[in-house]
Amino acid sequence: MKDKESSVDIYAFVNNKRKDLQDSFVKKIYDLGGGKFIFQIHSPTLKKGSFYIDVKKGICLMDAERGQDAGNLAMFLRKKFMDKKIKAIYQINFDRVVRVDFYNGSSFVMELFRDGNLIVLQDDVIEYALNPREWKNRKIIRNEKYIPPSLVDPLSLKSENKIEILEKSKASIVQTMATRFNLGGELSEEILNRAGIDKNLDAKQCTDLIGQIDEKLNECLRETEENKGYFYEEEQLVSPIRLTFLNREPDRIMEDFNDSLQMMMETEIKDTPENLRIRRIVENQEKTIEEYRKASETSREIGVIISSHFQTMKKVLQHLKTSDQERLSFDGFVIEVKSKNKAEKSAEITFNENTFKLFYDRSVGENMTSYFDSSKDYLERIEGAKIAMENSIKGIQEQQVKKKKDRPRFWFETYHWFFTPANHLVISGKNTDTNEKVVKKHMGEKDIYIHADMYGAPSTVIRNEDNAEITEEEITEAAAFAVSFSRAWQNGLTSGSAYWVSPLQVSKTPESGQYVRKGSWIVRGKRNYLFNLPLKLSIRMIDYREAKIAMIYPFRENDSDCVTIIPGSRKRDKVAQEIATKLDTDTEEIMRILPSGNADII
C-alpha cells in the first residue's frame, strides 16, 4: 500500500467530506502517539464521528484504538479546540496541507508530507508545532506567522505562468508538472496519459499543449466529485480517479473514497493500548536524549571557556572567596556575579556572555574538570537512554499485529556483512569481540583485510573460499563498506579513505614494549590506500537458502528494488521503520543492519 496520501487524495477527501466536517463541533481529542490523532466530532450529517490524522501519512474519517491516559499534548489540544465549532476546512494550494479554521479565530494545520506536522494557530500566528522547524524563508516555531510550504497553487495558476515555467524547465514534462506545477507524480502521469502526451518529452516542447493539459486536469478534478475509490492491488494504489496510465481496470471500486483511505491506514493503526503507551514512552525518551545532548554540549563549552581563560578564572575565584562585589573586571573582561550561595561556596557568574556556576572553594582545574566530567556523564546517560528506547521499540515490534514468519539466522549475521556481485562474502566487526573474531576465526590466507583510515574502525575481510580472483571493484566496495561502518557515518561525512593488505600482514604480535588491545591488530608492510570512498549504502531483500533476508551494501549504479541511505538528520529507528515498510519486512530486520547514527533516505 502506498505510504502517503497524494495531493489529489487530499483534494478529494476535503471536498467530499467538507459538508460533514464544516459547522461540526469538536467533542474530544486523543493523541495516539507517533503523530497520530483522533478529533471526535459531532455534526448533523455524521452525528458522532472520528476525524483520524496521521501527520506522516494522511487523513480520513475512521476510529482507532485509544489509550486511557491523556498526555500533555492531548490536554492542550482539548483546551484549545474542545466544544469549538469548525468554520472551514480546506486544502492549501493543492498541496498536502490541510487547514481547519474555527469561529473563535483559532486554527490547526496538518502538513502531511515527509515527517509531517500538526501546527496550532491563533489568528494566523503559531502557538504550537508538533515538529518545530526553521528554513531560510519559513519558520514553524512559536510566535511566527504561519507561511504555507508552497505558494504555487496549480488550480489558480494562469496559462501564461505555466508556459513560462515550461520554457525555463530543464526536466521532462511529467517531472515539471509534478514539482513546479505542484501536482504530484501520480496525477501528472494520469493527466498526460489522458491527453496522449509522452511523459518523457522535454517540458520546453510542450508549451503549445498547455490547453490540453489544463483540460485533462479539470477532467480529473471533476471525477473526484463522484467520491469513488479505485484500488489497484498489484501496485497497492488507491485513488479517487481511474488511473488509465496503468492500462487495466481497478481490482476493486469502492462507493466512498473514504473507505479507500481507511483501508490504506488500517495496517498502521491496529495498535494495542500497550503499544500506544510504549510509543509515548519512546517519544519522551527521544526528548530526554536531546536534553542530555544539549546539557553535555553546554557543560563541555563551559569547561573549554574555563580552560581558555585559566588565569582570569583564578583571579575570579580568589575574589569570590574574599568579596561580595557584584561587578568585577579582570584582564579586560567584565564579570557579573549573578548570585552567591555561601553554604555550598558557589557563585553564578556571567563571563563573556556565558552564565555558569563556579565553586570558589575549589581550584580552577577542579572547576574545569567538573564540567568536562559532567559532559561525559550526560553522554553516558544518552547511551543508557538509547538502550532503554531500543528496548521500548522492541516491545512495540514484538507486539505488532502483522508479524513476519520467523526465519533461520546465519552465522555471518553476527557481523556487518554483504555479498559482492561475484558472490564473495564481506564481513566486518560490530564491536570489540566481533572485530577479534573476524580476523582470528574467519580470515584465511587467500582473503583480503581492509580497514578504514580512522581510529576505532571495524576490521573488514573479503572471504575467498572458492580461491577465485577478488577484483578491484570488489575491494573498492568492501573498502566503502568499512568506511560506512566507521565513525565517519556518525560524524556525517560524505566520503572517507581506507587501505587493504594481505592476511599475512595482519598480526597480533606487537613490537617490544607495545600492547595491542582486544579487537585491534598490527598491520605491517605496504598499505594499499583507496580515497574518496562514498558513504552511501543500499538495502534490499535477497534470497539465501530459502530465506528472505535484508542485505545492506555499498550503492551500485542502476540497482533496483532497493532503498538507498546516506548520513543525515533522521533518527535511526524512524529510518528503519520506513525502509521496512518499503521492503515489506520487519523493522527489527532493518535495525540490525543499519550503521550507527542518523541517516536520510534518498
N, C-alpha and C positions, 0 to 999 in steps of 0.2 A: 504494500500500500504506500502511495506517495506520502512523504513525511511532513508536508506543509500544504496549507490551503494556498491556492493561487489568487491573483488579483480578481480574476473573473469569478472564482468560487465565492469570494467575499462580496463582490458586487451582487451576485445572485441571491446570496443569503440575506444581505441587508435589505435589498429591495423587496424581496418576497416576504420577509418577516417584520418589516417596519410596522405594519398595522397591528401586529401582536405586541410589539415592544413599546411603541410610542404611546404616551399617556398611561403607561402602566406604573405601578408602584413597586419599589424595591422593599421586600419584607425581611430578608435575611441574607447574609453574605458568609460564605465559607471559604477559607484558604486551605486548599488541599495539599499545598506544598509543591515545590518544583515549578512555580509559575502557573499553577492551575487553580482556578477559582470557580465557584458557583454563586451567581446572583439569583436568588429566588424572587420571582416576580409575580404580581397579581395584575391581571388585565381582563377587560370584558370578554375578549376572544379566547385567551388562553386559560382564564380562571386562575389556576395556580401552575406556574411553570418554572423551569430552571434554565437560566442562561449560562451555558458552560463556556469557560475561557481557558485555553491553554496558550500562553503567550508565545510558545515556541512552535505551535502547530496551527492553531486557528480557533474558530468559534462555532457554536451550534446550539440548538435547544435540546438539552438532554440532562438527565440526572446522573449522579455518580456517588460512589461510597464516600462518606464524610467521617472525619474524626470527631470525637466527642468534645475535645477541648478547642476553644477559640484562642488563637495566638494573638500577639500584639497587632499584627497587620490586619487580621480579620476584625478586631475590635475597632481599629482606626477606621477601616472602610465602613463598618456598620454605623459608627458615629457620624460619618460623613454623608452616607447615602441612604441609610435605612429610613423607610417611610417617606422618601422623597419621590416626586413624580418625574418621570422621564419626559423631557420636552422634545428631543430629537435624537435619532441615531443615523449616522451617515458615514460613508467611506470617504476618506480624504484623497483627492487627486488620483482616483482609481488605483491607489497603492494598497499594500497590505497593512493599512492603517484604518482603524475604526474609532470614531468618537461618539460618546454618549453624553448629551447635554441635559441638565436638569433645570427646572424652572427657577431654582434659587441661585443660579449663576455658577454652580459647581459642575464639573465635568470629569470624565475619565477617558483616557485614550489608550487603545490597545495597539501597540506596534508589533505586528505578527510576523516578523522576519528575523533571521539569524537567531540570537538567543532570546529575542522578544522583550517586551517591556509593558508594564502597566503604570500609567502616569496619571496622577490625580491633579486636577487644575481647579483654581478658584479665580474666576474672571480672567481666564487665559494665562494665569501665572502658575508655574509649577509649585505644588505644595508637597508632593511626594513622588518619587520614582522608584520602582522595584529594582531597576538596574541603572543607577546614575551613570551618565556618560558625558564626555566632552569631546567635541570635534572643533575644527577651525571655525566653521560657520554655524555651529549648532551646539547648544548645551542642554542636556537633560539633567538639570540639577535644581535644587530648591531655590525659589525666588527669581528664576529666569522665566522670561516669556516663552511660551511653547511655540516652537517652529517645526512644521512637519518635515520629514526626511527628504521628500521630493516636492518641488514646486511646479513640476510639469504635470498638467492634467491632460492626458491624451484625448479625453472626451470633449474638451473645450479648445484644444489646440487648432488653430486655423490652418487651412491647406497650405498657404504660403509659408508658414512657420515649419510645417512638416517637410515641405520641399527643400527649404534651407538646410534643415537637419540632414536630409538625404544627400544633398550636394556636398556637405562637409564631411560626411562619414567615410571612413576607410574600411568599414566592415561590410558583411553581407546584409541583404535586406532583412532577413529574419533576425539577425543579431541587433541590427539598428532599431527595429520595431520593438524588440524585447526590452532593450535597455534605454535607448534615447527617447522612444515614444512611451516608455514605462508601461508596456502591455504584457510583459512576461512571455516566456518562450512558448508555452502550450497554446495560448490564444493567438500569438503571432503566426505560428505554424499553421493553425487552422484557417486563419483569415487568408493567408497566401494560397493554401490548397484550394479553398473555395473560389478564389479569384483566378486560379490557373496560372499563378506566378511562381517561377522556380525560386525556392527559398535561398538558394546559394548565389543568386545574382548579386553583383555589387550594388550597394544602395544607390550609388550615383546613376545607375542605369534605370532606376525605377521612378524617377521624378514625374514622368508622364503617366504613371499608373496610380497616382495617389487617389484619384477619384474612385477607382475600383477597390482600392484598399479600404477607403472610408465606407463604401457601400457595404462591403462584407463585414466590417467591424460592426456597423449598425445592425446588420442581419443577425450576427451572433448575440449582440446585446438584447435584441427583441426576443430571441429564442430563450434566453434565460428567464423571461417573464412567464414561460409555461410552467416553471417550478418543477421540472422533471430532473431526475438524477440518472446519469448513464455510467454504468460500471463496466470496465474492460479488465477482465480477470488476468490475462497474460501480462499486461503492463501494470496491473494493480493501480489503475487510474479511476478516479471518479470525476465527473464533470457535469456542469449544468447545461452543456450543449453537446450535440453529437460531434465526435471527433472524426471527421471524414478522412483526415490525413492518415489514420490507422488502416484505412481501406477494408474495413469489415464492420459488421453490426456489433453493437454492445452486447455483452453477455447477460446483462440484466438492466431493466429500466424501472426506476422507482418513481412513484407518483408524487413524491415530495422530496425535493432536493436535500432537505434537512436530514432525511433518512440516510442519504449517501454520506453526508458529513459525519453523522453519528456512527456509521459503520467504520469510517476512517479513524475515528477517535477511540473506538471501543477497546482495541488491543492495548492501549496505553493507560486507560483509566480503571482497569479492573484490579485495583489495589485494595488490599485489606486495610482496616483501620490501623493495624500494627505497622504495615508498610508506610502508611501516611505519617504515623508517629515517628518512625525511623527517618523518613525524609526530612522532617522538621529538625530532627537531631543533627542530621548531616549538614543542613543549611546553617545551623548555629555553630557547628564545628568549623565550617568554612570561614565564618565571620571571626571566630576565635583565632584561627590560624593567621588571618590577615592582621588582626590586632597584635598578635605576638610578633609578626614580621615587622610591623611599624615600630613596636616597642624596642625590638632588637636593633633596628637601624638607628633609632633615636639614641639609645644607650651607647652604641658604638661611636656615633658622631660626637657625643659629649666627651667620651674617652679621648677621641682624637683632638678635640679642642683643648682639653687639659694638657695633653701631651705636647701639643704645638706651642702652648704658652706656659711652659713649666715654671719659669722664673716669676712670671706675673702672678700665677696662681699661688706660688709660695708666699708672695707678699700679701695677697688677699687673705690667705689662711692665717697668717701672723696677725693681721689687722683684726680679723674676726674674733680672735682669741681675747683681744685686749680692748676693743672698742665697739660701741653700738651705733657708730656713724652709718647713715643710710646711703651716702653717696661717696664713693671712693674714686681715686684717679691714680693709676699706675701705668708706667710705660706707654703713655699716650692713649690708654683705654679708660673709659668712664664705666665704673661698675656700680650697679644699684643693688642694695640689699633689700630684697622684697619682704622677707620675714626672717625671724630668727627663733630657733627652738633651743633654749638653753638646757632643757632636760636631756635632749639627745645630742646636744652640742653640734647643731647643724644650722645652716642658713641657706635660704633660697636666693640666688643672685641672678641678675641679668648681665651677661657679658657678651658684647659684640652681637646684640640682638638674639642671643640664645639664653633661655632661662633654665637653670638646673640647680640641684642641691649639692652643697659641699659640706663635709664633716670636718670641722676645724680642730677636732682632737686627733685627726689622722694626718699623715703626710700627703704631699701631692701625689706621690706614686701610689699610695694606698687608695686615694680617691679615684685615680685614673684606672687602676686595676679593678676596682669595684664596678665601674661602668662597663669595662670590657668583659668582666665575668658575667655581669647581668645580661649583656648582649648574647653571650654564648648560652646562658641559661634559657633565654627565650627561644633560641634556635633549637635547643634540646626539647623544649616544650612543644615546638612546632612538630618535631618528629613524632612525639607521643600523640599529639592531636591527629596527625595524619594516619597513624596506625589505628586510632580509635575510629576515625572517619572511614577508613577502608573496611574495618570490621562492620560498621553500620551499613555500608554499601553492600557488603557480602550478605548481610542479613536480609536486605531487600531482594538481592539476586536469588537467594535460596528459596524465597517465598513466592517468586514470580509464578503467576498462573500458567503462563506459557513457558514451559521448561523444555530444554533440548535434551535429547537422549544421551545418556552417559556414553562416553567413548573411552577406549584404552589410552593410557598415557605412555608415550615413548621415551626412551632413555635420554635422547637429546633435548627434550623439553625442559630438562633441569637447567639448561643453559639458554642464552640467546642463540638463535640458530636460523639458517635458511639453506635452501638448495640452490646452487648456481644453475644456469641454463644447461650446463654439461652434467648436471646431477651430482656434483661434488657437494658434500655436506660441510657447511661452515659452522663452527660452534665458537661461542665467546662467553667468558665468565660473567656471572651476575654479581658475585661477591668474592670475598677472600677465599672461601672454601672452594667455590667452583673455579676460580682462577687457578688454584693449585691443581685441581683435578683435570682441567682442560689439557694441561701440559703433561702432568705425571701419568695420567690414566689413558688419555686418548690421542696424544700426538705420536705419530710414527715417523720413521726415517724419511719417507717419501712425501711427507706433508710439508706445509709452509706455515711458519709462525709470523703473525702480524701484530703490531702494537701501535696504537695511536700515539702521536708525538706529544703526549700530555701526561702529567703525573697522575697515577691512580686509574689509568685507563685499563680496560679488561684485556687479558690475553686472548687472542683470537687465532684459531687454527683452521686451515683448509685441509680437510681429511682427504687422503688419496688412497682409498682401499683397493681400487682396481688398477693402481700403478699407471693410470692414463696421464697424459700431459696436462698440467694445470696451466691454462692460458693467461696471458697478461690481463685480458678482460676480467677473468675470474678473480685475479689478485686485486685488481682495482676495485671491484665490487666488494670484496671482503675487507679491504682497507677502508672504504667508505662506511661499511657496516661498523667496523671497530671505532671509527671516529664518532659515528652517530650515537653509540652507546657509551661514550666517554662523557666527561663533564662539559664538553663543548655544547651538547644539546641543552643542558640546564642553563648554560650561560647565554643561550640564544644566538650562538654563532651560526653562520650560513655555510662555512667551509672549514676544513682543517687538513692536517697532514698526518701521515703515518709511514711506517717503514716495515719491510719484510725481510726475513732471514731464513736460513735453513734450520731444521731442528738441531743440527749438530752445534750451532752457535748459541743455543739456549742452555743455560746451566744453573744449578742451584748452589754451586761451589763458589764462594766469594774469595776475593783476594785476602791476603793475610791482614787481620785486624778489622775486616769488614763484617757486616751482618746483613743477611737477606731475610726480610720479613716474609711471613706466610702470605702466599698469593703473588709474591714478586719473584722476578727472575733476573739473572745476569745474562746480558747479550754481549757476545764478544765478536770481534771481526767487523767486516764491512756491512753497513746497513743500507738497504736499497729504499730510498725515500720516494714517496708519492705525495704531490702537493695539490692544493685546491680541490680536495675531495668534498663533494657537496653533502650537506646534511639534509637528505631528502629520502624518505622511506615510503614504501608502498606496502599495503596489506591486502592479501587475497586468501580465499579458501582453496585448499588443494586436497586432492585425494591421495591418501597414503595408507596402504594396506587396509583398504576397505573402510577407512575412517576419513571424515572430513575435518581438517584442522586448519587453523588460521596461521598463515606464514607472513612474517614481516621481512622485507628485503630491500636493498638499495633500489631506488627508482630506475626503471628501464623505459626508454622511449618506446612509444607505440604499444605499451602494455594495456590490456583491457581487463574488465571485471575486477578492478582493484580500487582501493581508496589510498590517496597519497597525502602524507603529512610532512610538515616542516616544523622546526622550533617556533613557538608562537606564544599566544596570550591565554588560550583557553585551558581550563583545568583538565587534568589527565582523565579523570573519571567521566567528565562530560564528553570528551572526545571519544573515549571508549564506547560510551553508550550510543553515540551517533554512528560510529563505524559498525558496531554490532548490528544496528538496525539496517544499515545499508547492505551488509553482507549476510543478513539473516542468520546470526549466530548469537551466542551468549556474550554478555558484556564481560563476564569473567574471563572468557576465552581471549578477548582482546586485551584486557587489563594485564594479563600475564606476559604479553609480548611487547608492550609499548615501552619506549625508553622513559627514564625518569624525567620529570619536568613537564612543563606546559607545551602545548602544540596547537597548530592550526591545520585544518583540513583544506586542501587545495584541489 
